[in-house]
Amino acid sequence: MRKTKIVATLGPSTDSEEMIEKLILAGVNVFRFNFSHSTHEYHAANLAKVRKISDKLDAPIAVLQDISGPKIRVGEINGVMELDVDDTLSFYEKEGFDDKHGVTINHPNILPSLKKGDLIYLADGSIRCEVTQNESGVVRTKVLVGGDLTSKKGVNFPNASLPISAITEKDIRDIEFGVKNGVDMMAISFVKSKEDIEEAKRIVAKFGGDCPVFAKIEKAEAVENLSSIVETADGLMVARGDLGVELGLPRVPIAQKKIIRAANRKGIPVITATQMLTSMIDSPFPTRAEVSDIANAVLDGTDAVMLSDETTIGKYPIEAIKVLNEAISETETIYPFYRNLDKIHIPSDAIAVAANRMAEDMEPNALIVFTRTGGSAKSVAKYRPKPDIMVSVHCKNTYRRLAIVWGVRPVFVLDEHESTDRMICEFTIKALENGVLREDGTYIVTVGYPTGLEGTTNLIRIMRQSDIEHAKNICSV
């Protein structure tokens, strides 16, 4: 089984039931819904389609809601504004100015906080300015790198700390939609600190939800505050687009490795995103550099790789997923399994570490994890075992949420039992019926006693052919 998961963004090229089914069959594990675009009605319709097709295929497919956050953009510009080096570009707090090189932005409240020497990048960093003066109601800048500026282009402030929340009023409405419609996980954009994630979790709880909250690392401040963010977030995303503008492109590969390593050590899933297969928007074939980029992300330890424009507006979405699948599978033939087994980082990992050490020595057919919340499965996956991690859960939410986790294969949703023996027996019978287990196989099982309580995984069992026969006999009584 391919260990590294695939996330695909739904859009006009892929939002039919037929395409969703093809994407799943090609290898998609998680669908991303981008709330920077489209309406709640559109996303609700797509959510219903994903649930319908995943049920039809009996596949654990998750939905990731990507909250847009305070993306800063220039306002309306009449035609094209041509900017040359040393021109003065002025940012006004209000409309009504008479200035051919003047613009507004959609968050004018940040302008008073800017100071001389702060940098402002526009249009993905292709146009660059430096603040020269902050007057009442207007910020003057000197153009360092010129270009043609048009309406709604993005604006970044790579060396300025902005007084703006990562969660807007629109985001709050979107989070409410996500909770009430049962998305499986959320990603918060433009996170600066752990407080942004804590606020997002409070809003999720306010609306009665408990879905995992991922931090998108795309600001320089987020990289600086990574250690505290990773302790608070349920997952991370390496959002390389804005991160490249904020840090500068040469620093992105190192930041990617740092972010993935931090998530791996914490044992939370991490997604690598942006321009994985950009050439395949218009071409049925990738570039060599893109395939190498995918391979490096896999070897870095990412849990998942994500496609955006390739599957929203691209001409070859199915081909792009197949390329990802093949590139990941080939790379995993040289994967450095059993990472971080030199010591137990935290006591709660003791069972997961022991199971991994046994797996390294015994080379079983698979590890089998019984879990209520998914925590035990994540702990086992943290150490990157070579065998598949087959997981039995007790609710659909956990079943789907584990679809993002490296190496984890959610197989069944089974009822809870007071007896661990009975639970293992029922799993064994169903797994044999569905071709998940081999009667002559060897398996390492982790389970908790007493059952049904969070954080009680405390038993390891070795299950061989005689144990499988015994389980069949018990369940037949």
C-alpha positions as CSV (number, residue, x, y, z in Angstrom):
1,M,0.0,0.0,0.0
2,R,1.2,3.5,-0.8
3,K,2.0,5.2,2.6
4,T,2.0,8.9,1.7
5,K,-1.5,10.2,1.1
6,I,-2.9,12.3,-1.8
7,V,-5.0,15.5,-1.3
8,A,-6.9,16.9,-4.3
9,T,-8.7,20.2,-4.5
10,L,-12.2,20.1,-6.0
11,G,-13.1,22.6,-8.6
12,P,-14.7,23.1,-12.0
13,S,-12.6,20.4,-13.7
14,T,-13.5,17.7,-11.1
15,D,-16.7,18.5,-9.3
16,S,-18.9,15.9,-11.0
17,E,-19.7,12.6,-9.4
18,E,-18.1,10.8,-12.3
19,M,-14.8,12.7,-11.8
20,I,-14.8,12.4,-8.0
21,E,-15.1,8.6,-8.5
22,K,-12.3,8.5,-11.0
23,L,-10.1,10.6,-8.7
24,I,-10.7,8.2,-5.8
25,L,-10.0,5.2,-7.9
26,A,-6.8,6.9,-9.1
27,G,-5.6,7.4,-5.6
28,V,-7.1,10.4,-3.8
29,N,-7.5,10.1,0.0
30,V,-8.6,13.6,0.9
31,F,-10.6,16.2,-1.0
32,R,-9.8,19.9,-0.2
33,F,-12.5,22.5,-0.5
34,N,-11.1,25.9,-1.0
35,F,-13.3,28.5,0.8
36,S,-11.4,31.4,-0.9
37,H,-13.7,30.6,-3.8
38,S,-17.4,29.7,-4.5
39,T,-20.5,29.7,-2.3
40,H,-21.7,27.6,0.6
41,E,-24.2,26.0,-1.7
42,Y,-21.5,24.9,-4.1
43,H,-19.4,23.4,-1.3
44,A,-22.5,21.7,0.2
45,A,-23.3,20.1,-3.1
46,N,-19.7,18.8,-3.5
47,L,-19.6,17.5,0.1
48,A,-22.8,15.4,-0.6
49,K,-21.2,14.1,-3.8
50,V,-18.0,13.1,-2.0
51,R,-19.9,11.3,0.7
52,K,-22.1,9.5,-1.8
53,I,-19.2,8.2,-3.9
54,S,-17.0,7.3,-0.9
55,D,-19.9,5.3,0.5
56,K,-20.4,3.6,-2.8
57,L,-16.8,2.6,-3.0
58,D,-16.6,1.8,0.7
59,A,-13.5,4.1,0.9
60,P,-12.4,6.2,3.9
61,I,-12.3,9.6,2.1
62,A,-11.9,12.8,4.1
63,V,-12.9,16.4,3.4
64,L,-10.5,19.2,4.3
65,Q,-12.1,22.6,4.5
66,D,-9.5,25.3,3.7
67,I,-10.5,28.5,5.5
68,S,-9.4,31.5,3.4
69,G,-8.2,33.8,6.1
70,P,-7.3,37.5,5.7
71,K,-5.7,37.4,2.2
72,I,-4.7,41.0,1.5
73,R,-5.3,42.2,-2.0
74,V,-5.2,45.5,-3.9
75,G,-8.5,47.1,-4.8
76,E,-9.9,47.9,-8.2
77,I,-7.5,49.4,-10.7
78,N,-8.6,50.9,-14.0
79,G,-6.9,48.7,-16.5
80,V,-3.2,48.1,-16.0
81,M,-0.9,50.2,-13.7
82,E,2.6,50.2,-15.1
83,L,5.2,50.6,-12.4
84,D,8.9,51.3,-13.0
85,V,11.8,51.2,-10.6
86,D,12.0,54.3,-8.4
87,D,8.3,55.2,-9.0
88,T,6.2,56.1,-6.0
89,L,3.3,53.7,-5.3
90,S,0.9,55.0,-2.7
91,F,-1.4,52.9,-0.5
92,Y,-4.5,54.9,0.5
93,E,-6.8,54.0,3.4
94,K,-9.9,55.3,1.6
95,E,-11.1,55.7,-2.0
96,G,-11.4,59.1,-3.6
97,F,-7.8,60.0,-4.3
98,D,-6.4,61.5,-7.5
99,D,-3.2,59.6,-8.1
100,K,-2.4,57.4,-11.1
101,H,0.0,55.4,-8.9
102,G,-2.3,55.0,-6.0
103,V,-4.2,51.9,-4.7
104,T,-6.3,50.7,-1.8
105,I,-6.2,47.3,-0.1
106,N,-9.0,45.3,1.4
107,H,-7.6,45.6,4.9
108,P,-6.8,49.3,5.2
109,N,-6.6,49.0,9.0
110,I,-3.0,47.6,8.7
111,L,-1.6,50.6,6.9
112,P,-1.0,52.8,10.1
113,S,1.2,50.0,11.5
114,L,3.7,50.1,8.6
115,K,7.0,51.9,9.2
116,K,9.8,53.2,7.0
117,G,11.9,50.4,5.6
118,D,9.0,47.8,5.6
119,L,8.8,45.8,2.4
120,I,5.6,45.3,0.4
121,Y,5.4,42.6,-2.2
122,L,2.6,42.5,-4.8
123,A,1.4,39.9,-7.4
124,D,3.2,36.9,-5.8
125,G,6.3,39.0,-5.2
126,S,6.8,40.0,-8.9
127,I,6.5,43.7,-7.9
128,R,8.4,44.9,-4.8
129,C,8.2,48.2,-2.9
130,E,9.8,49.7,0.3
131,V,7.9,52.1,2.6
132,T,9.4,55.5,2.5
133,Q,6.8,57.5,4.5
134,N,3.6,56.9,6.5
135,E,1.4,59.9,6.4
136,S,-2.1,60.4,7.7
137,G,-4.3,58.2,5.5
138,V,-1.6,57.1,3.0
139,V,1.6,55.0,2.9
140,R,4.2,56.1,0.3
141,T,6.5,53.5,-1.1
142,K,9.4,53.4,-3.5
143,V,9.2,50.7,-6.3
144,L,12.2,48.4,-6.1
145,V,11.1,45.9,-8.7
146,G,8.6,47.1,-11.3
147,G,5.9,45.5,-13.3
148,D,2.3,45.6,-14.4
149,L,-0.2,45.7,-11.6
150,T,-3.9,44.8,-12.0
151,S,-6.9,44.6,-9.7
152,K,-7.2,42.1,-6.9
153,K,-3.5,41.0,-6.9
154,G,-2.2,39.7,-3.6
155,V,-0.1,41.8,-1.2
156,N,2.5,40.5,1.2
157,F,4.4,42.2,4.0
158,P,7.4,39.9,4.5
159,N,9.2,41.8,7.3
160,A,6.2,43.5,9.0
161,S,4.1,42.3,11.9
162,L,0.5,43.2,11.1
163,P,-2.3,43.9,13.6
164,I,-4.8,41.6,11.9
165,S,-6.4,38.4,13.0
166,A,-6.0,35.2,11.1
167,I,-9.7,34.6,11.3
168,T,-12.1,37.1,9.6
169,E,-15.9,37.4,10.0
170,K,-16.2,35.5,6.7
171,D,-14.0,32.7,8.2
172,I,-16.3,32.5,11.2
173,R,-19.3,31.9,8.9
174,D,-17.3,29.4,7.0
175,I,-16.3,27.5,10.1
176,E,-19.9,27.4,11.2
177,F,-20.8,25.9,7.8
178,G,-18.0,23.3,8.1
179,V,-19.0,22.2,11.6
180,K,-22.7,21.9,10.8
181,N,-22.0,20.1,7.5
182,G,-19.5,17.6,9.1
183,V,-16.2,18.4,7.3
184,D,-13.5,16.1,8.6
185,M,-10.7,18.7,9.2
186,M,-10.1,22.4,8.8
187,A,-7.0,24.3,7.7
188,I,-6.5,27.9,9.0
189,S,-4.7,30.3,6.6
190,F,-2.1,32.9,7.5
191,V,-1.5,31.6,11.0
192,K,1.0,33.7,12.9
193,S,1.0,32.1,16.4
194,K,-0.5,29.4,18.5
195,E,-3.2,31.9,19.6
196,D,-4.6,31.8,16.1
197,I,-5.1,28.1,16.3
198,E,-6.5,28.3,19.8
199,E,-9.0,30.9,18.6
200,A,-10.0,28.7,15.7
201,K,-10.6,25.8,18.1
202,R,-12.7,27.9,20.3
203,I,-14.9,28.9,17.3
204,V,-15.2,25.2,16.2
205,A,-16.2,24.3,19.8
206,K,-18.7,27.2,20.0
207,F,-20.6,25.7,17.0
208,G,-20.5,22.2,18.6
209,G,-17.7,20.7,16.6
210,D,-14.5,18.9,17.4
211,C,-12.8,18.4,14.0
212,P,-9.0,18.7,13.8
213,V,-7.6,22.1,13.1
214,F,-4.5,22.4,10.8
215,A,-2.2,25.4,10.7
216,K,-1.1,26.6,7.3
217,I,2.5,27.7,7.6
218,E,2.8,30.5,5.0
219,K,4.0,33.5,7.0
220,A,7.5,34.2,8.2
221,E,6.1,34.7,11.7
222,A,4.6,31.2,11.6
223,V,8.0,29.7,10.9
224,E,9.5,31.7,13.8
225,N,6.7,30.5,16.1
226,L,6.7,26.9,14.8
227,S,7.6,25.2,18.0
228,S,4.5,26.6,19.8
229,I,2.2,26.2,16.8
230,V,3.1,22.5,16.5
231,E,2.1,22.0,20.1
232,T,-1.3,23.5,19.6
233,A,-2.3,22.5,16.0
234,D,-3.7,19.0,15.1
235,G,-1.8,19.1,11.8
236,L,0.3,21.4,9.6
237,M,0.4,22.4,5.9
238,V,3.5,23.6,4.2
239,A,1.8,26.3,2.1
240,R,4.7,27.0,-0.2
241,G,3.0,29.8,-2.3
242,D,2.8,32.6,0.1
243,L,5.7,31.1,2.1
244,G,7.9,31.6,-0.9
245,V,6.9,35.3,-1.1
246,E,7.4,35.8,2.6
247,L,10.7,34.1,3.0
248,G,12.2,34.2,-0.5
249,L,12.3,31.1,-2.7
250,P,15.8,29.9,-1.7
251,R,14.6,29.5,1.9
252,V,11.5,27.5,1.1
253,P,13.1,24.0,0.8
254,I,14.8,24.4,4.2
255,A,11.6,25.7,5.8
256,Q,9.7,22.7,4.3
257,K,12.1,20.2,5.9
258,K,11.9,22.1,9.2
259,I,8.1,22.1,9.2
260,I,7.8,18.4,8.3
261,R,10.4,17.4,10.9
262,A,8.5,19.3,13.6
263,A,5.2,17.6,12.7
264,N,6.8,14.2,12.5
265,R,8.4,14.6,16.0
266,K,5.0,15.7,17.4
267,G,3.2,12.9,15.6
268,I,0.7,15.1,13.8
269,P,0.0,14.9,10.1
270,V,1.6,17.4,7.7
271,I,0.6,18.2,4.1
272,T,3.0,19.6,1.5
273,A,1.2,21.9,-1.0
274,T,1.6,24.3,-3.9
275,Q,2.9,23.7,-7.4
276,M,3.6,20.0,-7.0
277,L,2.6,19.4,-10.7
278,T,1.9,22.9,-12.1
279,S,3.0,21.9,-15.6
280,M,0.2,19.4,-15.7
281,I,-2.5,22.1,-15.6
282,D,-1.9,22.2,-19.4
283,S,0.2,19.1,-20.1
284,P,-0.4,15.4,-19.6
285,F,3.2,15.0,-18.5
286,P,5.1,16.4,-15.6
287,T,8.6,17.9,-15.6
288,R,11.5,16.0,-14.1
289,A,11.9,18.8,-11.5
290,E,8.3,18.3,-10.4
291,V,8.7,14.5,-9.9
292,S,11.9,15.2,-8.0
293,D,10.0,17.7,-5.8
294,I,7.4,15.1,-5.0
295,A,10.1,12.5,-4.2
296,N,11.9,14.9,-1.9
297,A,8.7,15.8,0.0
298,V,8.0,12.1,0.5
299,L,11.6,11.4,1.8
300,D,11.3,14.5,4.0
301,G,8.5,12.6,5.8
302,T,5.3,14.4,4.7
303,D,2.1,12.6,5.4
304,A,0.4,13.9,2.2
305,V,1.0,15.9,-0.9
306,M,-1.6,18.2,-2.3
307,L,-2.7,19.4,-5.7
308,S,-4.6,22.7,-6.2
309,D,-4.9,24.2,-9.7
310,E,-3.9,20.9,-11.2
311,T,-7.3,19.4,-10.2
312,T,-9.5,22.5,-10.0
313,I,-9.0,24.0,-13.4
314,G,-6.4,21.7,-15.0
315,K,-6.9,19.8,-18.2
316,Y,-5.4,16.5,-16.9
317,P,-6.6,16.0,-13.2
318,I,-6.7,12.2,-13.4
319,E,-3.3,12.0,-15.1
320,A,-1.9,14.3,-12.4
321,I,-3.2,12.0,-9.6
322,K,-1.7,9.0,-11.4
323,V,1.7,10.7,-11.7
324,L,1.6,11.5,-7.9
325,N,0.6,7.9,-7.2
326,E,3.5,6.5,-9.3
327,A,6.1,9.0,-8.0
328,I,5.2,8.4,-4.4
329,S,5.1,4.6,-4.8
330,E,8.5,4.5,-6.5
331,T,10.1,6.8,-3.9
332,E,8.8,4.7,-1.1
333,T,10.9,1.8,-2.3
334,I,13.9,3.6,-0.7
335,Y,11.9,5.1,2.2
336,P,13.8,5.4,5.5
337,F,11.4,3.4,7.7
338,Y,11.4,3.2,11.5
339,R,12.4,6.8,12.1
340,N,13.1,8.1,15.6
341,L,13.2,4.7,17.3
342,D,16.4,5.6,19.2
343,K,14.3,6.6,22.2
344,I,10.8,7.0,23.6
345,H,10.0,10.7,23.3
346,I,7.0,10.7,25.7
347,P,5.7,7.9,27.9
348,S,2.4,7.7,26.0
349,D,4.4,6.5,23.0
350,A,5.7,3.4,24.7
351,I,3.3,1.0,23.1
352,A,3.7,2.5,19.7
353,V,7.5,2.4,20.0
354,A,7.4,-1.2,21.2
355,A,5.1,-2.2,18.3
356,N,7.5,-0.6,15.8
357,R,10.5,-2.3,17.3
358,M,8.8,-5.6,17.1
359,A,7.7,-4.9,13.6
360,E,11.3,-4.0,12.5
361,D,12.5,-7.4,13.9
362,M,9.6,-9.6,12.9
363,E,8.5,-8.1,9.6
364,P,4.8,-8.9,10.1
365,N,2.2,-8.7,7.3
366,A,0.7,-5.6,9.1
367,L,0.2,-3.8,12.3
368,I,-3.4,-3.8,13.6
369,V,-4.5,-0.9,15.7
370,F,-7.7,-0.6,17.6
371,T,-8.5,3.0,18.4
372,R,-11.4,5.2,19.5
373,T,-10.1,8.7,18.6
374,G,-7.3,7.8,16.2
375,G,-4.5,8.8,18.6
376,S,-3.0,5.3,18.8
377,A,-2.9,5.0,15.0
378,K,-1.1,8.4,14.8
379,S,1.4,7.3,17.5
380,V,2.2,4.1,15.6
381,A,2.5,6.0,12.3
382,K,4.8,8.6,13.9
383,Y,7.7,6.0,13.8
384,R,7.1,5.2,10.1
385,P,6.8,1.3,10.2
386,K,7.3,-0.6,7.0
387,P,4.2,-2.8,7.3
388,D,0.7,-1.3,6.7
389,I,-1.1,0.1,9.7
390,M,-4.6,-1.4,9.5
391,V,-7.0,0.4,11.9
392,S,-10.3,-0.5,13.4
393,V,-12.4,2.4,14.8
394,H,-15.7,2.8,16.4
395,C,-17.1,5.8,14.5
396,K,-17.2,7.2,11.0
397,N,-15.6,10.5,12.0
398,T,-12.4,8.8,13.2
399,Y,-12.5,6.5,10.2
400,R,-12.4,9.4,7.8
401,R,-10.0,11.6,9.7
402,L,-7.3,9.0,9.6
403,A,-7.3,9.1,5.8
404,I,-4.7,11.9,6.0
405,V,-2.3,10.0,8.2
406,W,0.9,8.4,6.7
407,G,0.7,4.6,6.4
408,V,-2.7,4.3,8.0
409,R,-5.3,2.2,6.3
410,P,-8.7,2.6,8.1
411,V,-10.5,-0.7,7.4
412,F,-13.5,-1.1,9.6
413,V,-16.0,0.7,11.8
414,L,-16.9,-1.8,14.5
415,D,-19.0,-1.7,17.7
416,E,-17.2,-1.3,21.0
417,H,-17.0,-4.3,23.4
418,E,-16.0,-4.6,27.0
419,S,-14.0,-7.7,26.0
420,T,-10.8,-7.0,24.0
421,D,-10.9,-10.7,23.0
422,R,-14.4,-10.3,21.5
423,M,-13.4,-7.2,19.7
424,I,-10.3,-8.8,18.2
425,C,-12.3,-11.9,17.2
426,E,-15.0,-9.8,15.4
427,F,-12.3,-7.9,13.6
428,T,-10.5,-11.1,12.6
429,I,-13.6,-12.7,11.1
430,K,-14.6,-9.6,9.1
431,A,-11.0,-9.1,8.0
432,L,-10.8,-12.6,6.7
433,E,-14.2,-12.3,4.9
434,N,-13.0,-9.1,3.2
435,G,-9.5,-10.4,2.3
436,V,-7.8,-8.0,4.7
437,L,-6.1,-10.7,6.7
438,R,-4.3,-13.8,5.6
439,E,-5.0,-17.0,7.6
440,D,-1.3,-17.8,7.5
441,G,-0.2,-14.3,8.2
442,T,1.6,-12.7,11.2
443,Y,0.2,-9.5,12.8
444,I,1.1,-7.2,15.6
445,V,-1.9,-5.9,17.4
446,T,-2.2,-2.9,19.8
447,V,-5.4,-2.5,21.8
448,G,-6.5,-0.8,25.0
449,Y,-7.9,-2.3,28.3
450,P,-10.4,-1.3,29.4
451,T,-11.9,-0.8,26.0
452,G,-13.7,2.4,24.8
453,L,-11.6,4.9,26.8
454,E,-9.4,7.5,25.2
455,G,-5.6,7.0,25.8
456,T,-5.8,3.5,27.2
457,T,-3.9,1.6,24.5
458,N,-1.7,-0.6,26.7
459,L,-1.6,-4.1,25.2
460,I,0.5,-5.6,22.4
461,R,-0.4,-9.0,21.0
462,I,1.2,-11.1,18.3
463,M,-1.4,-12.9,16.1
464,R,-0.3,-15.9,14.0
465,Q,-2.2,-18.6,12.2
466,S,-3.1,-20.5,15.4
467,D,-4.4,-17.3,17.0
468,I,-6.5,-16.6,13.9
469,E,-8.0,-20.1,14.1
470,H,-8.7,-19.6,17.8
471,A,-10.4,-16.3,17.0
472,K,-12.6,-18.0,14.4
473,N,-13.6,-20.7,16.9
474,I,-14.5,-18.2,19.7
475,C,-16.6,-16.0,17.3
476,S,-18.5,-19.1,16.1
477,V,-19.6,-20.0,19.7
